[in-house]
Amino acid sequence: MAVMSGTTAPARAADSRSPGSRRPTRRGWKVTPWLFLAVPLGLLILFTYVPVANMVWYSFTSWDGFDAVKEPVGFKNYVEIFTRPEIFRVFLVSLYYLVGAFLQLVLAMYFATVLSFSTRFRNWFKGIIFFPYLLNGVAIGLVFLFFFRPGGTLDALLGLVGVQEAPLWLGDPSLVNVSLAATSVWRYMGLNFVLFLGAIQSIPNEQYEAAELDGATSWQKFRFIILPSISQIVGLSLILAVSGALSVFEIPFIMTGGANGSETFVIQTINTAFKFSKVGLASAMAVVLLLLVLLVSWVQRRFFPEEKGDLA
């Protein structure tokens, strides 16, 4: 009995303390995550959702960006957008960047596939491909501005192979968008390259070994092993490519300012707001662009539904 009483007394004391000690612990675990999320959520709401809400409100006004009073005009700005062909005509410029984006995805996937296996100097090539993405967009724009100018680097290289009269790469309306899209391909290919490279290197080697035993060629390995395994990454890259092509701004704004037929929808929106003082109309244009990007993302998700991408 003495032994039993000695062993049961601490147990009873622990049981008597357990209800009171568990409640603060459970409450702490429920509150603590929200304490960590409070600051980032507050910053997200303050600098993202509040400006978007203000932009939507401005799109229903005729505000010029200076007056304290914002006069509501209903859907007038949206009607003007869809009844003025010149506003949507600039989306034709996005087609150049869209083609460049698909070319960029193909090149990134090719280099990621080749450099995922034993290749001489592959780490050196990885650094070369990814390095442009680390550079500032303004610096890239200025560098390629000298690269494409008459008598610049590109003309000098063409002169070495016998081309004496080079075209105006940024002055010819038929070539300016091709030159700008090529610059974007050079800059952003590194991002997709890293995404594809990481996805390909996560594929188990046993799958390649089994394919080799079955006599599969390199193309068959890519088609039946690599491509299905990275389908989700391909879908993400397509979303980024299409949305990026619709919202191009940095490269054409720095290199041409939208001249010679290189004006994009974003450049037109900024000029409408700050050059012509039509903040209400520009806000409506920004809302339309946002809805287009969301629509494209939704359509893309219909073609690339959520599914398991690996073959394991």
N, C-alpha and C positions, 0 to 999 in steps of 0.2 A: 504493500500500500504506500509505503514511503517513497518507493521508487516511482510508482505511478503518479503520486501527487507531485513529485519533483519534476516529472516530465510534462505533466499536463498544465502546470501553472504558467510556464512561459508561453505555452501554446495559446492558453486562454488570453494572456496579456497581449499576444500578437494579434489574436482574432479581434480583441476589443479595440486595438489601435488601427486595424486594417481599414475599416470603413472611412474613418476620418482622414487616413493618410492617402487613400486612393483618390478621393475626390479632387484635392488640389493638383495631384499629378495628372489626372485626366483632363482637367480644365486647362492646365498648363500646356499639354500637348495639343489641345484644340486652339488655343490662342496664339501660341508661339509662331506657327507658320504664317498667320495673318500679320504678325508684327514684322516678319521679314518681307512680306509682300506689300506692306503699306506704302513704303517709299517708292518702289518701282511702279506700282499701280497708280500712285498719285502723280508721278512724273508722266506716265503714259497717258493718263486722262487729261492732264494739264497741257501737254505739248502735242498730243495727237488728236484725241476725240473732241476736245473743246475747239481747237482751230477748225476741224472738219465741220463741226456744228455751225460755227460762225460763217464758214464758207458757204454752206448750204443756205443760211439766212441771207447772206449778201447776194446770192444768186437770184433772189426774189426782189431785189431792190435796184435802184438806179444810182447807187452810191458811186461817187467819183474818187473816193479815197481821201478826201480832204474835209468835206462838209460833216458837221456833227450830226445832222439829220439824215437818216437813210430812208428815203421815200419808197414804200413798197410799190412794185409794178406787176405783181403776180407772175404769170408765166411768160411775160413779154420777152425776157432774155432768151429763154429756151426756144420760143417761136422764131426769134431772130437767128438763132444758131442753125436751126433746121430749114430755114428758108433762104439762107445765104450760101450759095454753093462754094464761094471762095473760102469759107471757113473749113469745110470738110475736104476741100481739094488738097489741102496740105497733108492729109493722110496718105496721099499717093507717095509722098516722100518716104513714109514709113515702110513702104514696100521694099525699098532698097535695103533698109536696115533689117527687114524681116528675112530677105534672101541671104544677107550677110550673116544673120544669126543662125540660120540653118546650116550654112557653110561652116560657120564656127563650130557648131555642134559636131558635124561630121569630122572635122579636123581634130577636135579635142578628143573624140572617141577613138579615132585612129591612133593618135599618138599615145593615148592612155593604154590602149590595147598592146601596142608594140612595146612600150616602156614598162609594162607590167611583168615582162618576162626577161630573161637574161639577154641584155643588150649592152654592148660596149659603151662606156661613158653615159649610161642612162641617167645617173644622178645629175650629171652636168646638163643634159638635155632637159631634165625636169626643171632645173633652176631657170634655164633660158625661157622655157615656155611660160612658167608661172610668174617670172619677174615683172612683165608689163602690168599685171594686175595690181602689183604693189605700188606702182607709181601714181602720183596725183594726176587727176584728169586735166587740170590746167596745164601742168608741165607737158603732158602728152600732146595736148592741143598745140602748144607753142612749138614743140619739137617737130611735129608733122607739118606745121605751118611753114617752117623753113625747108622741110623735106620736099613739099609739093610746089614751092614757089618757083617761078621761072628762073632757070639757071641754078636751081638748088641741088640737093643731093640726088634726087631721082633723075633729074635731067643730066647730071654729071655721070651717073651710072649708065644711063641709056647712051650717052655719047661715047662711052668706052666700047659699046657693041655696034657703033656705026649710025645711031639715030641722031641726026643733026637738028631736026625741027620737032621738038617735043610739044605736045599740046598743052594748053592751059588747064592744069589739073583742077584748080579751084576757081578758074574764071570762065570755063566753058560749062554752060548749064547742063549739057548732056553728059559731062564727066564729073561734075562736082560731087554729086551724091554717091557715085561709085567710089570716089576717093575717100569721102567721109565714112562710108560704110566699111571700107577696107581698114580704115584706122580703128574703128570700133571692133572689128574682128580681131585685130592684133592685140587690142587691149584686154578684151574680156574672155579670150579663149583660155587663159590660164585658170579662171575660176571653174569652168566646166571641166577642164582637164583634171584638176584636183578632185572634183566630185566623182568623175568617172574612174580615176585611178584608185581612189579609196574603195569604191564599190567592187571593182574588178579584183583587187588584191584580197578582198574578203572571201572570195570563192574558194572553197577547199580544193587542194591540189589533187585529191583522190578523183575528182570528177574529170580532170584533164588526163590523169593516168588511165582511167577506164575508157575514155574516148580514144586514147592512143592505142589501147589494146584492141578496140573495135575497128581500127584503121581510119579514124576520122581525120579529115583534112583541117587545115587552119581555119578556113572559112566555115566549115561545119562546127568547129569548136566555138567560133564567135557567134554563129547563128543560133545554135541549140544550147549553149552553156552560158556564154557571157551576156548576150543580149537579153534573154529572159531574166537573168539574175539582177541586172541593173535597170529593169524596166521602170521602177519607181523613181530612180535618179533621172532617167531620161524624161519622164513625165514632169518632174520638177524643173528640169532645165528648159523644157518647152514652155512652161508657164513663164519663167524668167525671160526667155527669149522673146516671146510675143508681147508681154507687157513692156519689156525694155524697148522693143521696136516702136511701140505706140507712144512711148513717153521719152523719146530721145531728146536730149537738150545740150549736154555739156560740150561734146565734140563740135557739133555744127555752130553753136553759139560762140565758141572761142575762135574757131578757125575762119568762119565766114560771117558770123552774125546773122545768118539766115539769108544772105544775099545770093544772087544768081540761081534762084529756085531751090535753095537748100533750107528754107524755113520749115520747121516742124510745127506740130500742133502746140507743143509746150512753148516754143519761142513765140508763136503767134499769141498765145494766151498771156505771156508776160508782157509783150508789147501792147496788147490791148489794155492791160491793167496799168502799167507804169508809163507808157509812151502816149497813149490816147486817153488816159484817166477814166477808163470804164471798168472799174473794179467789179461792179455788179455783173456785167456781161462776162468778164474774165472768170469770175467765180462760177458762173453757169457753165462755161467751157470746161473748167476744171472738174466740175461734178459730172459732166458728160464723159470726160476721159476716165474718171474713176469708175463709172458704171460700165464703160466699155471693157476696162481691164477686169473687173469682176465677172462680166459676162463671158469673156474669153477664158478666164480661169475655170468657170463653171462648166463650160463646154468641154474644156480640156479634161476635166475630171470625169466627165461622162465617157470619154474615150480611154482614160487611164484610171479605172476604178481602183479603190484600195484593195489590194490583194497581196499575198505573200510573194516577194520577189525572188527568194532564193530557191534553189533546187534541192536543198538538203532534206 
